[in-house]
């Protein structure tokens, strides 16, 4: 079974109408059967003995508890899938509708078909190099598998785009939190891409997960940047440290000191975005990284924030920042506002850095951990 079919089956029913009470009850009972089988004996031999509770009562309580959490997890997963689906509407309507039209106009796969497909992919901002590699792979598979009907390429297109993104790598889209001190996350990116609001949304997400978060305003160059971050920290309930018109590295130093003293779990650091003068920005980031190295043994993540609506300009920003600092992940904001969602693939191909978060809306809940399978589903849903 190809990726196309797997993803189709994985998310089957997530876009349908809500299930009836009876259907949900049946699903809950099915999920608890597995829990009961795996843990029944363990529960009987431990809790029942220690607390002198009838074994049947213990099993009943355990089953209800696991069934509840399973249902909550499933509801959260369904909610996230719908956010992807809604957030990628513009890209899906522009991209997939053109693919469908192309398939309808050709009864056989010809060189003209390949040329039009290539143009559609480039217009979706997937990136010229990625498209060239993709077309070579597609032509090779069509030849080897003797495919002549364009409709048979739906699954292959999805599979090959996925393979190109993953590129035989083990991609991590999660931040690894330290156990022995604050986790340090540095944010870089040009002004106007949504860096400050991204920091606030990520702080909100981490606070919901039980983390104690400190936001540090080290963008002391842009007027009002520190105050803006302070306002966001108040809104999401995070701690804050920042000083306007101060040396950014000294602000980071004091912020990390505060985080260690008050036992914060995570430190999110905002920085300036003056890409026009790369030399000064590079020196500033080098100085900040040296401070983090001395204070906390190094930065855990350096996330580059890019506005997805800027298209290939965003790819250029990624290349420029990759030259001046060690980027570990990309945050793509405003992905819901562009019809060219292929930029996810273009950026990964151009800088070799995975997308870790995507912004799919204006609310604080719309910052999503990037999931390649949900992305593929959201982009190609109408073909499934």
DRENRORO-808561 format. One record per residue (C-alpha): residue number from 1; x, y, z. Coordinates in Angstrom, 2 decimals, always signed. Example, Ala and Ser with C-alpha at 12.3 -4.5 7.8 and 13.67 -1.06 7.14 Angstrom:
REM residues 2
<r romar="1" X="+12.30" Y="-4.50" Z="+7.80"/>
<r romar="2" X="+13.67" Y="-1.06" Z="+7.14"/>
REM end
This chain:
REM residues 384
<r romar="1" X="+0.00" Y="+0.00" Z="+0.00"/>
<r romar="2" X="+1.39" Y="+3.42" Z="-0.98"/>
<r romar="3" X="+1.53" Y="+6.49" Z="+1.24"/>
<r romar="4" X="-1.51" Y="+7.97" Z="-0.52"/>
<r romar="5" X="-3.71" Y="+5.03" Z="+0.53"/>
<r romar="6" X="-2.23" Y="+4.88" Z="+4.03"/>
<r romar="7" X="-2.93" Y="+8.55" Z="+4.70"/>
<r romar="8" X="-6.40" Y="+8.23" Z="+3.20"/>
<r romar="9" X="-7.19" Y="+5.37" Z="+5.57"/>
<r romar="10" X="-5.48" Y="+7.05" Z="+8.52"/>
<r romar="11" X="-7.68" Y="+10.13" Z="+8.38"/>
<r romar="12" X="-10.80" Y="+8.46" Z="+7.07"/>
<r romar="13" X="-13.89" Y="+9.96" Z="+8.67"/>
<r romar="14" X="-12.12" Y="+12.97" Z="+10.21"/>
<r romar="15" X="-13.95" Y="+15.34" Z="+7.88"/>
<r romar="16" X="-17.32" Y="+13.63" Z="+8.11"/>
<r romar="17" X="-20.22" Y="+14.61" Z="+10.33"/>
<r romar="18" X="-19.92" Y="+13.97" Z="+14.03"/>
<r romar="19" X="-20.60" Y="+10.37" Z="+15.02"/>
<r romar="20" X="-23.73" Y="+9.41" Z="+16.88"/>
<r romar="21" X="-23.64" Y="+8.74" Z="+20.60"/>
<r romar="22" X="-23.97" Y="+5.01" Z="+19.95"/>
<r romar="23" X="-21.06" Y="+5.00" Z="+17.47"/>
<r romar="24" X="-18.84" Y="+6.86" Z="+19.93"/>
<r romar="25" X="-19.85" Y="+4.44" Z="+22.66"/>
<r romar="26" X="-18.88" Y="+1.49" Z="+20.46"/>
<r romar="27" X="-15.50" Y="+3.06" Z="+19.66"/>
<r romar="28" X="-14.89" Y="+3.69" Z="+23.35"/>
<r romar="29" X="-15.73" Y="+0.09" Z="+24.22"/>
<r romar="30" X="-13.36" Y="-1.18" Z="+21.51"/>
<r romar="31" X="-10.51" Y="+0.98" Z="+22.77"/>
<r romar="32" X="-10.96" Y="-0.16" Z="+26.34"/>
<r romar="33" X="-10.89" Y="-3.84" Z="+25.38"/>
<r romar="34" X="-7.23" Y="-3.53" Z="+24.41"/>
<r romar="35" X="-6.41" Y="-1.76" Z="+27.65"/>
<r romar="36" X="-8.21" Y="-4.45" Z="+29.63"/>
<r romar="37" X="-6.38" Y="-7.27" Z="+27.88"/>
<r romar="38" X="-2.94" Y="-5.70" Z="+28.42"/>
<r romar="39" X="-3.34" Y="-4.59" Z="+32.00"/>
<r romar="40" X="-5.93" Y="-6.83" Z="+33.59"/>
<r romar="41" X="-3.51" Y="-9.26" Z="+35.21"/>
<r romar="42" X="-1.20" Y="-6.49" Z="+36.39"/>
<r romar="43" X="-4.04" Y="-4.62" Z="+38.04"/>
<r romar="44" X="-5.32" Y="-7.74" Z="+39.73"/>
<r romar="45" X="-1.96" Y="-8.57" Z="+41.24"/>
<r romar="46" X="-1.02" Y="-5.08" Z="+42.45"/>
<r romar="47" X="-3.72" Y="-2.55" Z="+43.26"/>
<r romar="48" X="-6.31" Y="-5.10" Z="+44.32"/>
<r romar="49" X="-3.89" Y="-6.73" Z="+46.73"/>
<r romar="50" X="-2.38" Y="-3.53" Z="+48.12"/>
<r romar="51" X="-5.68" Y="-1.74" Z="+48.73"/>
<r romar="52" X="-7.88" Y="-4.77" Z="+49.26"/>
<r romar="53" X="-10.25" Y="-3.65" Z="+46.51"/>
<r romar="54" X="-12.31" Y="-6.24" Z="+44.59"/>
<r romar="55" X="-10.54" Y="-7.11" Z="+41.35"/>
<r romar="56" X="-13.63" Y="-6.46" Z="+39.25"/>
<r romar="57" X="-13.89" Y="-2.90" Z="+40.59"/>
<r romar="58" X="-10.23" Y="-2.18" Z="+39.82"/>
<r romar="59" X="-10.59" Y="-3.34" Z="+36.21"/>
<r romar="60" X="-13.75" Y="-1.28" Z="+35.76"/>
<r romar="61" X="-12.04" Y="+1.90" Z="+37.02"/>
<r romar="62" X="-8.95" Y="+1.33" Z="+34.90"/>
<r romar="63" X="-11.02" Y="+0.65" Z="+31.79"/>
<r romar="64" X="-13.04" Y="+3.82" Z="+32.23"/>
<r romar="65" X="-9.90" Y="+5.91" Z="+32.81"/>
<r romar="66" X="-8.04" Y="+4.61" Z="+29.76"/>
<r romar="67" X="-11.16" Y="+4.86" Z="+27.63"/>
<r romar="68" X="-11.54" Y="+8.51" Z="+28.64"/>
<r romar="69" X="-7.94" Y="+9.41" Z="+27.79"/>
<r romar="70" X="-8.11" Y="+7.49" Z="+24.52"/>
<r romar="71" X="-11.21" Y="+9.43" Z="+23.56"/>
<r romar="72" X="-9.60" Y="+12.77" Z="+24.51"/>
<r romar="73" X="-6.50" Y="+11.96" Z="+22.46"/>
<r romar="74" X="-8.65" Y="+10.99" Z="+19.49"/>
<r romar="75" X="-10.67" Y="+14.20" Z="+19.77"/>
<r romar="76" X="-7.44" Y="+16.25" Z="+19.89"/>
<r romar="77" X="-6.08" Y="+14.42" Z="+16.84"/>
<r romar="78" X="-9.32" Y="+15.03" Z="+14.96"/>
<r romar="79" X="-9.22" Y="+18.71" Z="+15.88"/>
<r romar="80" X="-5.63" Y="+19.03" Z="+14.60"/>
<r romar="81" X="-6.45" Y="+17.27" Z="+11.33"/>
<r romar="82" X="-9.32" Y="+19.72" Z="+10.76"/>
<r romar="83" X="-6.99" Y="+22.68" Z="+11.44"/>
<r romar="84" X="-4.65" Y="+21.36" Z="+8.74"/>
<r romar="85" X="-7.56" Y="+20.74" Z="+6.38"/>
<r romar="86" X="-8.99" Y="+24.23" Z="+6.86"/>
<r romar="87" X="-5.59" Y="+25.97" Z="+6.91"/>
<r romar="88" X="-4.50" Y="+24.46" Z="+3.59"/>
<r romar="89" X="-7.78" Y="+25.24" Z="+1.79"/>
<r romar="90" X="-6.27" Y="+27.92" Z="-0.45"/>
<r romar="91" X="-3.33" Y="+25.75" Z="-1.45"/>
<r romar="92" X="-5.54" Y="+22.72" Z="-1.98"/>
<r romar="93" X="-8.04" Y="+24.59" Z="-4.14"/>
<r romar="94" X="-5.35" Y="+26.13" Z="-6.29"/>
<r romar="95" X="-2.99" Y="+23.19" Z="-6.56"/>
<r romar="96" X="-5.21" Y="+20.11" Z="-6.56"/>
<r romar="97" X="-7.87" Y="+21.64" Z="-8.82"/>
<r romar="98" X="-5.18" Y="+22.26" Z="-11.44"/>
<r romar="99" X="-3.93" Y="+18.68" Z="-11.08"/>
<r romar="100" X="-7.48" Y="+17.37" Z="-11.47"/>
<r romar="101" X="-8.05" Y="+19.53" Z="-14.53"/>
<r romar="102" X="-4.79" Y="+18.29" Z="-16.04"/>
<r romar="103" X="-5.79" Y="+14.68" Z="-15.46"/>
<r romar="104" X="-9.20" Y="+15.25" Z="-17.04"/>
<r romar="105" X="-7.72" Y="+16.84" Z="-20.16"/>
<r romar="106" X="-5.29" Y="+14.04" Z="-20.91"/>
<r romar="107" X="-6.29" Y="+10.45" Z="-21.60"/>
<r romar="108" X="-2.66" Y="+9.38" Z="-21.94"/>
<r romar="109" X="+0.60" Y="+10.42" Z="-20.32"/>
<r romar="110" X="+2.55" Y="+12.43" Z="-22.89"/>
<r romar="111" X="+5.50" Y="+14.82" Z="-22.82"/>
<r romar="112" X="+3.00" Y="+17.69" Z="-22.99"/>
<r romar="113" X="+1.33" Y="+16.28" Z="-19.86"/>
<r romar="114" X="+4.69" Y="+16.22" Z="-18.05"/>
<r romar="115" X="+5.45" Y="+19.81" Z="-19.09"/>
<r romar="116" X="+2.12" Y="+21.09" Z="-17.78"/>
<r romar="117" X="+2.52" Y="+19.13" Z="-14.54"/>
<r romar="118" X="+5.98" Y="+20.63" Z="-14.10"/>
<r romar="119" X="+4.57" Y="+24.14" Z="-14.51"/>
<r romar="120" X="+1.79" Y="+23.48" Z="-11.97"/>
<r romar="121" X="+4.33" Y="+22.28" Z="-9.39"/>
<r romar="122" X="+6.61" Y="+25.27" Z="-9.93"/>
<r romar="123" X="+3.65" Y="+27.66" Z="-9.60"/>
<r romar="124" X="+2.82" Y="+25.99" Z="-6.26"/>
<r romar="125" X="+6.22" Y="+27.27" Z="-4.99"/>
<r romar="126" X="+7.61" Y="+23.78" Z="-4.54"/>
<r romar="127" X="+10.91" Y="+25.06" Z="-5.92"/>
<r romar="128" X="+12.60" Y="+24.50" Z="-9.27"/>
<r romar="129" X="+15.27" Y="+22.07" Z="-8.02"/>
<r romar="130" X="+12.69" Y="+20.01" Z="-6.12"/>
<r romar="131" X="+10.40" Y="+19.93" Z="-9.15"/>
<r romar="132" X="+13.22" Y="+18.83" Z="-11.46"/>
<r romar="133" X="+14.13" Y="+15.98" Z="-9.11"/>
<r romar="134" X="+10.47" Y="+15.05" Z="-8.75"/>
<r romar="135" X="+9.87" Y="+15.01" Z="-12.52"/>
<r romar="136" X="+12.89" Y="+12.77" Z="-13.06"/>
<r romar="137" X="+11.61" Y="+10.31" Z="-10.47"/>
<r romar="138" X="+8.08" Y="+10.43" Z="-11.90"/>
<r romar="139" X="+9.23" Y="+9.80" Z="-15.47"/>
<r romar="140" X="+11.36" Y="+6.91" Z="-14.24"/>
<r romar="141" X="+8.44" Y="+5.27" Z="-12.43"/>
<r romar="142" X="+6.08" Y="+5.77" Z="-15.37"/>
<r romar="143" X="+8.59" Y="+4.08" Z="-17.65"/>
<r romar="144" X="+9.46" Y="+1.21" Z="-15.30"/>
<r romar="145" X="+5.85" Y="+0.50" Z="-14.27"/>
<r romar="146" X="+4.50" Y="+1.03" Z="-17.79"/>
<r romar="147" X="+1.87" Y="+3.57" Z="-16.67"/>
<r romar="148" X="-0.15" Y="+5.28" Z="-19.40"/>
<r romar="149" X="-3.26" Y="+6.60" Z="-17.61"/>
<r romar="150" X="-2.76" Y="+9.99" Z="-15.84"/>
<r romar="151" X="-5.36" Y="+9.03" Z="-13.19"/>
<r romar="152" X="-2.99" Y="+6.30" Z="-11.99"/>
<r romar="153" X="-0.41" Y="+8.93" Z="-11.06"/>
<r romar="154" X="-2.38" Y="+10.40" Z="-8.13"/>
<r romar="155" X="-0.89" Y="+8.07" Z="-5.56"/>
<r romar="156" X="+2.58" Y="+8.18" Z="-7.12"/>
<r romar="157" X="+2.66" Y="+12.01" Z="-7.03"/>
<r romar="158" X="+1.88" Y="+11.99" Z="-3.30"/>
<r romar="159" X="+4.39" Y="+9.22" Z="-2.59"/>
<r romar="160" X="+7.23" Y="+10.89" Z="-4.47"/>
<r romar="161" X="+6.69" Y="+14.32" Z="-2.88"/>
<r romar="162" X="+6.77" Y="+12.66" Z="+0.54"/>
<r romar="163" X="+9.95" Y="+10.75" Z="-0.32"/>
<r romar="164" X="+11.66" Y="+13.94" Z="-1.51"/>
<r romar="165" X="+10.75" Y="+15.76" Z="+1.72"/>
<r romar="166" X="+11.91" Y="+12.97" Z="+4.03"/>
<r romar="167" X="+14.99" Y="+12.15" Z="+1.91"/>
<r romar="168" X="+15.87" Y="+9.03" Z="+3.95"/>
<r romar="169" X="+16.37" Y="+11.17" Z="+7.06"/>
<r romar="170" X="+14.99" Y="+10.74" Z="+10.56"/>
<r romar="171" X="+13.22" Y="+14.08" Z="+10.96"/>
<r romar="172" X="+12.42" Y="+15.38" Z="+14.42"/>
<r romar="173" X="+9.63" Y="+17.94" Z="+14.64"/>
<r romar="174" X="+9.65" Y="+18.15" Z="+18.43"/>
<r romar="175" X="+11.71" Y="+20.20" Z="+20.84"/>
<r romar="176" X="+13.75" Y="+18.03" Z="+23.20"/>
<r romar="177" X="+13.37" Y="+19.51" Z="+26.67"/>
<r romar="178" X="+16.25" Y="+19.44" Z="+29.14"/>
<r romar="179" X="+15.85" Y="+17.81" Z="+32.50"/>
<r romar="180" X="+18.74" Y="+19.60" Z="+34.21"/>
<r romar="181" X="+17.98" Y="+23.24" Z="+33.43"/>
<r romar="182" X="+16.02" Y="+25.58" Z="+31.17"/>
<r romar="183" X="+15.61" Y="+24.62" Z="+27.51"/>
<r romar="184" X="+16.85" Y="+27.53" Z="+25.37"/>
<r romar="185" X="+15.04" Y="+28.33" Z="+22.11"/>
<r romar="186" X="+16.37" Y="+31.19" Z="+19.96"/>
<r romar="187" X="+14.13" Y="+32.77" Z="+17.32"/>
<r romar="188" X="+15.51" Y="+34.47" Z="+14.22"/>
<r romar="189" X="+13.87" Y="+35.97" Z="+11.15"/>
<r romar="190" X="+13.31" Y="+39.27" Z="+9.39"/>
<r romar="191" X="+10.89" Y="+41.82" Z="+10.79"/>
<r romar="192" X="+7.25" Y="+41.42" Z="+9.84"/>
<r romar="193" X="+7.14" Y="+37.63" Z="+9.47"/>
<r romar="194" X="+5.20" Y="+37.06" Z="+12.70"/>
<r romar="195" X="+8.17" Y="+36.20" Z="+14.93"/>
<r romar="196" X="+6.79" Y="+37.82" Z="+18.10"/>
<r romar="197" X="+3.32" Y="+36.29" Z="+17.79"/>
<r romar="198" X="+4.90" Y="+32.91" Z="+17.00"/>
<r romar="199" X="+6.88" Y="+33.09" Z="+20.23"/>
<r romar="200" X="+3.67" Y="+33.92" Z="+22.11"/>
<r romar="201" X="+1.77" Y="+31.02" Z="+20.48"/>
<r romar="202" X="+4.56" Y="+28.57" Z="+21.26"/>
<r romar="203" X="+4.69" Y="+29.84" Z="+24.85"/>
<r romar="204" X="+0.94" Y="+29.28" Z="+25.13"/>
<r romar="205" X="+1.29" Y="+25.74" Z="+23.77"/>
<r romar="206" X="+4.11" Y="+24.91" Z="+26.21"/>
<r romar="207" X="+2.28" Y="+26.42" Z="+29.18"/>
<r romar="208" X="-0.72" Y="+24.23" Z="+28.32"/>
<r romar="209" X="+1.67" Y="+21.27" Z="+28.49"/>
<r romar="210" X="+2.68" Y="+22.25" Z="+32.02"/>
<r romar="211" X="+5.92" Y="+24.10" Z="+31.27"/>
<r romar="212" X="+7.06" Y="+27.24" Z="+33.07"/>
<r romar="213" X="+8.03" Y="+29.61" Z="+30.24"/>
<r romar="214" X="+10.13" Y="+32.78" Z="+30.18"/>
<r romar="215" X="+10.02" Y="+35.10" Z="+27.15"/>
<r romar="216" X="+13.16" Y="+37.21" Z="+26.64"/>
<r romar="217" X="+13.05" Y="+40.37" Z="+24.49"/>
<r romar="218" X="+16.50" Y="+40.63" Z="+22.90"/>
<r romar="219" X="+15.27" Y="+42.55" Z="+19.84"/>
<r romar="220" X="+16.40" Y="+45.87" Z="+21.30"/>
<r romar="221" X="+16.91" Y="+47.46" Z="+17.87"/>
<r romar="222" X="+13.31" Y="+47.75" Z="+16.66"/>
<r romar="223" X="+11.27" Y="+50.39" Z="+18.49"/>
<r romar="224" X="+8.52" Y="+48.87" Z="+20.60"/>
<r romar="225" X="+9.64" Y="+45.25" Z="+20.08"/>
<r romar="226" X="+10.41" Y="+44.62" Z="+23.75"/>
<r romar="227" X="+7.14" Y="+46.17" Z="+24.89"/>
<r romar="228" X="+5.20" Y="+44.14" Z="+22.32"/>
<r romar="229" X="+6.71" Y="+40.90" Z="+23.60"/>
<r romar="230" X="+5.92" Y="+41.96" Z="+27.19"/>
<r romar="231" X="+2.27" Y="+42.46" Z="+26.26"/>
<r romar="232" X="+2.15" Y="+38.99" Z="+24.71"/>
<r romar="233" X="+3.73" Y="+37.42" Z="+27.78"/>
<r romar="234" X="+0.96" Y="+38.94" Z="+29.91"/>
<r romar="235" X="-1.70" Y="+37.57" Z="+27.53"/>
<r romar="236" X="-0.43" Y="+33.99" Z="+27.55"/>
<r romar="237" X="+0.71" Y="+33.89" Z="+31.18"/>
<r romar="238" X="+4.46" Y="+33.56" Z="+30.57"/>
<r romar="239" X="+7.30" Y="+35.20" Z="+32.48"/>
<r romar="240" X="+9.17" Y="+38.06" Z="+30.81"/>
<r romar="241" X="+12.55" Y="+39.74" Z="+30.81"/>
<r romar="242" X="+13.74" Y="+42.52" Z="+28.53"/>
<r romar="243" X="+15.35" Y="+45.96" Z="+28.39"/>
<r romar="244" X="+14.96" Y="+48.46" Z="+25.59"/>
<r romar="245" X="+18.07" Y="+50.14" Z="+24.17"/>
<r romar="246" X="+20.34" Y="+47.55" Z="+25.79"/>
<r romar="247" X="+22.95" Y="+45.21" Z="+24.36"/>
<r romar="248" X="+21.03" Y="+42.12" Z="+23.15"/>
<r romar="249" X="+23.67" Y="+39.70" Z="+24.48"/>
<r romar="250" X="+23.52" Y="+41.24" Z="+27.96"/>
<r romar="251" X="+19.72" Y="+40.94" Z="+27.93"/>
<r romar="252" X="+20.05" Y="+37.25" Z="+27.05"/>
<r romar="253" X="+22.64" Y="+36.79" Z="+29.82"/>
<r romar="254" X="+20.37" Y="+38.35" Z="+32.46"/>
<r romar="255" X="+17.33" Y="+36.47" Z="+31.11"/>
<r romar="256" X="+19.02" Y="+33.08" Z="+31.43"/>
<r romar="257" X="+20.24" Y="+34.00" Z="+34.91"/>
<r romar="258" X="+16.64" Y="+34.80" Z="+35.89"/>
<r romar="259" X="+15.42" Y="+31.54" Z="+34.33"/>
<r romar="260" X="+17.92" Y="+29.47" Z="+36.32"/>
<r romar="261" X="+17.19" Y="+31.34" Z="+39.54"/>
<r romar="262" X="+13.40" Y="+31.01" Z="+39.24"/>
<r romar="263" X="+13.54" Y="+27.49" Z="+37.77"/>
<r romar="264" X="+11.91" Y="+28.12" Z="+34.41"/>
<r romar="265" X="+11.58" Y="+25.10" Z="+32.11"/>
<r romar="266" X="+11.89" Y="+26.98" Z="+28.83"/>
<r romar="267" X="+13.42" Y="+30.26" Z="+27.67"/>
<r romar="268" X="+12.13" Y="+31.69" Z="+24.35"/>
<r romar="269" X="+14.41" Y="+34.45" Z="+23.02"/>
<r romar="270" X="+13.33" Y="+37.05" Z="+20.46"/>
<r romar="271" X="+16.10" Y="+38.60" Z="+18.32"/>
<r romar="272" X="+16.43" Y="+41.40" Z="+15.77"/>
<r romar="273" X="+15.75" Y="+40.75" Z="+12.09"/>
<r romar="274" X="+18.07" Y="+43.16" Z="+10.30"/>
<r romar="275" X="+18.97" Y="+40.95" Z="+7.36"/>
<r romar="276" X="+19.87" Y="+44.02" Z="+5.28"/>
<r romar="277" X="+23.18" Y="+44.17" Z="+7.14"/>
<r romar="278" X="+24.18" Y="+40.52" Z="+7.44"/>
<r romar="279" X="+27.62" Y="+41.28" Z="+8.91"/>
<r romar="280" X="+26.21" Y="+43.13" Z="+11.94"/>
<r romar="281" X="+23.46" Y="+40.58" Z="+12.46"/>
<r romar="282" X="+25.93" Y="+37.71" Z="+12.25"/>
<r romar="283" X="+28.17" Y="+39.35" Z="+14.87"/>
<r romar="284" X="+25.17" Y="+39.95" Z="+17.13"/>
<r romar="285" X="+23.99" Y="+36.33" Z="+16.86"/>
<r romar="286" X="+27.53" Y="+35.04" Z="+17.43"/>
<r romar="287" X="+27.74" Y="+37.11" Z="+20.62"/>
<r romar="288" X="+24.31" Y="+35.87" Z="+21.79"/>
<r romar="289" X="+25.27" Y="+32.25" Z="+21.10"/>
<r romar="290" X="+28.52" Y="+32.66" Z="+23.08"/>
<r romar="291" X="+26.50" Y="+33.96" Z="+26.03"/>
<r romar="292" X="+24.09" Y="+31.01" Z="+25.80"/>
<r romar="293" X="+27.05" Y="+28.62" Z="+25.54"/>
<r romar="294" X="+28.58" Y="+30.05" Z="+28.69"/>
<r romar="295" X="+25.32" Y="+30.26" Z="+30.63"/>
<r romar="296" X="+23.54" Y="+27.10" Z="+29.58"/>
<r romar="297" X="+25.96" Y="+24.98" Z="+27.56"/>
<r romar="298" X="+24.49" Y="+26.07" Z="+24.24"/>
<r romar="299" X="+21.22" Y="+26.74" Z="+22.46"/>
<r romar="300" X="+18.82" Y="+23.78" Z="+22.21"/>
<r romar="301" X="+16.96" Y="+25.10" Z="+19.17"/>
<r romar="302" X="+17.38" Y="+27.98" Z="+16.73"/>
<r romar="303" X="+14.10" Y="+28.42" Z="+14.90"/>
<r romar="304" X="+13.87" Y="+30.52" Z="+11.76"/>
<r romar="305" X="+10.46" Y="+32.16" Z="+11.30"/>
<r romar="306" X="+9.35" Y="+32.67" Z="+7.68"/>
<r romar="307" X="+6.16" Y="+34.18" Z="+6.25"/>
<r romar="308" X="+4.80" Y="+31.54" Z="+3.84"/>
<r romar="309" X="+3.00" Y="+34.18" Z="+1.76"/>
<r romar="310" X="+6.35" Y="+35.64" Z="+0.61"/>
<r romar="311" X="+6.98" Y="+32.53" Z="-1.51"/>
<r romar="312" X="+10.46" Y="+32.26" Z="-2.98"/>
<r romar="313" X="+11.56" Y="+35.32" Z="-1.00"/>
<r romar="314" X="+11.08" Y="+33.14" Z="+2.09"/>
<r romar="315" X="+13.39" Y="+30.54" Z="+0.57"/>
<r romar="316" X="+16.01" Y="+33.28" Z="+0.02"/>
<r romar="317" X="+15.68" Y="+34.30" Z="+3.68"/>
<r romar="318" X="+16.22" Y="+30.70" Z="+4.76"/>
<r romar="319" X="+19.42" Y="+30.47" Z="+2.71"/>
<r romar="320" X="+20.70" Y="+33.81" Z="+4.06"/>
<r romar="321" X="+20.09" Y="+32.92" Z="+7.73"/>
<r romar="322" X="+21.58" Y="+29.46" Z="+7.22"/>
<r romar="323" X="+24.82" Y="+31.22" Z="+6.25"/>
<r romar="324" X="+25.05" Y="+33.24" Z="+9.44"/>
<r romar="325" X="+23.74" Y="+30.92" Z="+12.17"/>
<r romar="326" X="+23.01" Y="+27.27" Z="+12.92"/>
<r romar="327" X="+19.29" Y="+26.84" Z="+12.19"/>
<r romar="328" X="+17.71" Y="+23.67" Z="+13.60"/>
<r romar="329" X="+14.14" Y="+24.18" Z="+12.43"/>
<r romar="330" X="+11.75" Y="+26.33" Z="+10.41"/>
<r romar="331" X="+8.48" Y="+27.94" Z="+11.53"/>
<r romar="332" X="+6.23" Y="+28.77" Z="+8.58"/>
<r romar="333" X="+3.66" Y="+31.41" Z="+9.49"/>
<r romar="334" X="+0.53" Y="+32.41" Z="+7.52"/>
<r romar="335" X="+0.45" Y="+29.15" Z="+5.56"/>
<r romar="336" X="-3.33" Y="+29.48" Z="+5.54"/>
<r romar="337" X="-3.00" Y="+32.75" Z="+3.63"/>
<r romar="338" X="-1.23" Y="+31.41" Z="+0.56"/>
<r romar="339" X="-2.30" Y="+29.28" Z="-2.40"/>
<r romar="340" X="+1.32" Y="+28.13" Z="-2.73"/>
<r romar="341" X="+1.61" Y="+25.62" Z="+0.10"/>
<r romar="342" X="+4.40" Y="+23.82" Z="-1.72"/>
<r romar="343" X="+6.86" Y="+26.20" Z="-0.04"/>
<r romar="344" X="+7.13" Y="+23.60" Z="+2.75"/>
<r romar="345" X="+8.92" Y="+21.29" Z="+0.31"/>
<r romar="346" X="+10.97" Y="+24.09" Z="-1.27"/>
<r romar="347" X="+12.43" Y="+25.31" Z="+2.01"/>
<r romar="348" X="+13.35" Y="+21.82" Z="+3.19"/>
<r romar="349" X="+15.06" Y="+21.16" Z="-0.15"/>
<r romar="350" X="+16.91" Y="+24.49" Z="-0.25"/>
<r romar="351" X="+18.40" Y="+24.53" Z="+3.25"/>
<r romar="352" X="+18.10" Y="+20.92" Z="+4.43"/>
<r romar="353" X="+16.33" Y="+21.99" Z="+7.62"/>
<r romar="354" X="+12.96" Y="+20.49" Z="+8.65"/>
<r romar="355" X="+9.82" Y="+22.54" Z="+9.18"/>
<r romar="356" X="+8.95" Y="+22.17" Z="+12.89"/>
<r romar="357" X="+5.89" Y="+24.39" Z="+13.24"/>
<r romar="358" X="+3.35" Y="+25.92" Z="+10.88"/>
<r romar="359" X="+0.89" Y="+28.75" Z="+11.43"/>
<r romar="360" X="-2.57" Y="+27.94" Z="+10.06"/>
<r romar="361" X="-4.62" Y="+30.79" Z="+11.47"/>
<r romar="362" X="-4.74" Y="+33.85" Z="+13.68"/>
<r romar="363" X="-5.60" Y="+32.31" Z="+17.07"/>
<r romar="364" X="-3.06" Y="+31.09" Z="+19.59"/>
<r romar="365" X="-4.20" Y="+27.49" Z="+19.00"/>
<r romar="366" X="-3.43" Y="+27.61" Z="+15.27"/>
<r romar="367" X="+0.32" Y="+27.09" Z="+15.63"/>
<r romar="368" X="+0.72" Y="+23.40" Z="+14.86"/>
<r romar="369" X="+3.62" Y="+21.00" Z="+15.23"/>
<r romar="370" X="+4.41" Y="+20.16" Z="+11.61"/>
<r romar="371" X="+3.26" Y="+16.71" Z="+10.60"/>
<r romar="372" X="+4.13" Y="+15.64" Z="+7.05"/>
<r romar="373" X="+1.23" Y="+13.18" Z="+6.88"/>
<r romar="374" X="-1.36" Y="+15.74" Z="+8.01"/>
<r romar="375" X="+0.18" Y="+18.23" Z="+5.59"/>
<r romar="376" X="-0.09" Y="+15.76" Z="+2.69"/>
<r romar="377" X="-3.70" Y="+15.02" Z="+3.71"/>
<r romar="378" X="-4.60" Y="+18.71" Z="+3.96"/>
<r romar="379" X="-3.02" Y="+19.41" Z="+0.57"/>
<r romar="380" X="-4.38" Y="+16.41" Z="-1.35"/>
<r romar="381" X="-7.63" Y="+15.72" Z="+0.52"/>
<r romar="382" X="-9.80" Y="+16.43" Z="-2.52"/>
<r romar="383" X="-7.91" Y="+13.78" Z="-4.50"/>
<r romar="384" X="-8.49" Y="+11.11" Z="-1.85"/>
REM end
